[in-house]
Amino acid sequence: MAEETPNLKYLENLSAGNEVMMQRLWNVVKEEFPVEKKAYENAMKQAAFKEAAELVHKIKNKIGILGLNTSYTTAKAYEEGLKIGDFTNQKDFEQALLVLTDFIKKTE
């Protein structure tokens, strides 16, 4: 999968140029993502795939918000796959998690 670059364009558009609103939305993403990522990792370690699929669903939305369209499609397929024990998209999804983690660290 080709690496995409996260961006804040969607949040900028959503906040209609209101810097305070944009920062609030971004803060929500920065606070929720690490918690959801860790919960996903724990669910996978425990083979709790239904729970993992629910977490992928939450993370998928953050992936989309940050402009990672290909990764969003991968996350959507992975979410559905997890429900039936298909791990085909796991590697690409987890690569997207690393990209998001790095992006958040760079913006702090």
N, C-alpha and C positions, 0 to 999 in steps of 0.2 A: 504494500500500500504506500503510495506516495505521501510524504509528510506534508501536512497542511500547517498553516500558520494561524494560530488563534488571533482574534482581534475583538475590539470592543464596538465595532460599527453598529451592531444590532442594538446594543444598550444605548449608544448615542442617539440612534433613531427613536428608540422607545421613549427616551427621556426628553425628546424634542429640544435638545440643546440646554436643558436645565442641568447644570453641573452637579448640583446637590442631589437631584434625583438619580442621575447617572451613577454617582458615587455610592448612593444607598443600594442600588441594584447590584453594582459590582461587589460591594461588601457582602451582600447575601450570598453571591456565588462563591466568594473567597472563604466564607465561613462554613457553608454547607458542603462544598465539594470535598475537602479533606476528610470530613466525618463520614460522608457517604462512601468515599473510596475505601477507607479503612473497614467500614462495615461490609462492603462488597468482598474485600480480601478475606475477612473473617468468615463470611458465609461460604465462600469457595473452599476454604480450608476445612470447614465442617461439612462439606458436601450438601449444604442447604441451598439447593439450586433454585427453588421457588423464591426464597428470600433474596438470593443473588439477582434473579431476574427483576424483582421489584426495585432493587437498588440500581441496576443497570437502567431501568426506566427513568429514575430520578436523575441519574448522571447524564443520560442521553439528552435530556433537555438542556443541561448546562453546555454540553458539547455543541448543540445547535445554536444556543445563544452566543457562543464565542466563534461562530462562523466556520466551524469544522463540518462542512456539509457531507463530505465523503465518510468521515468518522461517525456522523449522526446516522447515516444509512447503515453502516456496519453495526453500530450499537443497537439499532432497531432490529436488525436480523439476529444479532446475538441474543438480545432479550427474548425473542420468540424461540430461538434455538434452545436456550437454557431450559425453557418450560418442557421441552421434550428430550432433554439430555443430549443435545447437539452442541458441541463446543467448537464448531468450525471457525467462528469469528473471534474466539477468545484472544488469540495473540494480537490481532489488529485492534481490538477494543482496549486491551491492556496497554498497547503502544499509545493509543489516544490518551489514556490516563496519565502516562508519563509526560506527554506533550503539554497537557493541561497543568500538571503539577509544576513543570518548569516555567510555564507562562505565568502562573500565579506567583511563584518565587521571584521572577524577574520584575514583576510590577509592584513588589512590596517596598 
